[in-house]
Amino acid sequence: MSEYISDNTNNNASDKACDNENAVLIKEIKKKYHNSWVQLRNACNYYLGNDVNFSTPQFKNSSLQFAKRMTKATGMGAAEILNWMKK
């Protein structure tokens, strides 16, 4: 059902510019720390209370740290990051 819910938050130019700025930040941090999209997705789901199976404790720790960096750099929450990743 959620795929039918319209996200009207990015209808104006400033929101789209913000999305582009966040995309640049996320990609820079991802590259700098050698993290993966899977790590970001898993950590965001974990922070939202979803069941996530991290393969090792080290993978969990690095994933959670990656998500913390992203939320701090972008000001986006876990749900917002997941929605951005779906675009």
C-alpha positions as CSV (number, residue, x, y, z in Angstrom):
1,M,0.0,0.0,0.0
2,S,2.8,2.4,0.8
3,E,3.9,2.4,-2.9
4,Y,0.6,4.3,-3.6
5,I,1.3,7.0,-1.1
6,S,2.5,10.1,-2.9
7,D,5.5,12.0,-1.5
8,N,4.8,15.6,-2.2
9,T,7.8,16.9,-0.2
10,N,10.0,17.3,-3.3
11,N,7.7,19.3,-5.5
12,N,9.5,22.6,-5.5
13,A,13.0,23.6,-6.7
14,S,14.6,24.2,-3.3
15,D,13.6,20.7,-2.2
16,K,15.1,19.2,-5.3
17,A,18.3,21.2,-4.8
18,C,18.4,19.9,-1.2
19,D,18.0,16.3,-2.5
20,N,20.9,16.9,-4.9
21,E,23.1,18.4,-2.1
22,N,22.3,15.4,0.1
23,A,23.1,13.0,-2.7
24,V,26.5,14.6,-3.2
25,L,27.2,14.4,0.6
26,I,26.0,10.8,0.9
27,K,28.1,9.7,-2.1
28,E,31.2,11.5,-0.8
29,I,30.9,10.0,2.7
30,K,30.2,6.5,1.2
31,K,33.4,6.7,-0.9
32,K,35.6,8.2,1.8
33,Y,34.8,5.5,4.4
34,H,34.4,2.6,1.9
35,N,30.9,1.8,2.9
36,S,28.2,0.1,0.9
37,W,24.6,0.9,0.1
38,V,23.7,-2.4,1.9
39,Q,25.3,-1.1,5.0
40,L,23.3,2.1,4.9
41,R,20.0,0.3,4.2
42,N,20.6,-2.2,6.9
43,A,21.5,0.4,9.5
44,C,18.5,2.6,8.6
45,N,16.2,-0.4,8.9
46,Y,17.8,-1.3,12.2
47,Y,17.2,2.3,13.6
48,L,13.6,2.1,12.5
49,G,13.1,-1.1,14.6
50,N,13.1,-3.6,11.7
51,D,14.7,-7.0,12.0
52,V,18.1,-6.9,10.3
53,N,20.6,-9.7,10.1
54,F,24.1,-8.3,10.2
55,S,26.7,-10.9,9.2
56,T,29.2,-9.9,11.8
57,P,29.4,-7.6,14.8
58,Q,32.0,-5.5,12.9
59,F,29.6,-5.2,9.9
60,K,26.9,-4.0,12.3
61,N,29.1,-1.5,13.9
62,S,30.5,0.0,10.7
63,S,26.9,0.0,9.2
64,L,25.5,1.9,12.2
65,Q,28.4,4.4,12.2
66,F,27.9,5.0,8.5
67,A,24.2,5.8,9.1
68,K,25.1,8.1,11.9
69,R,27.5,10.0,9.7
70,M,24.8,10.3,7.0
71,T,22.1,11.6,9.4
72,K,24.5,14.1,10.9
73,A,25.8,15.3,7.5
74,T,22.4,15.5,5.8
75,G,20.0,16.2,8.6
76,M,17.9,13.4,7.3
77,G,16.4,10.6,9.5
78,A,16.6,6.9,8.8
79,A,13.2,6.8,7.1
80,E,14.1,9.8,4.9
81,I,17.4,8.2,3.8
82,L,15.6,5.0,2.9
83,N,13.1,6.9,0.9
84,W,15.9,8.8,-0.9
85,M,17.6,5.5,-1.7
86,K,14.4,4.3,-3.4
87,K,14.4,7.2,-5.8
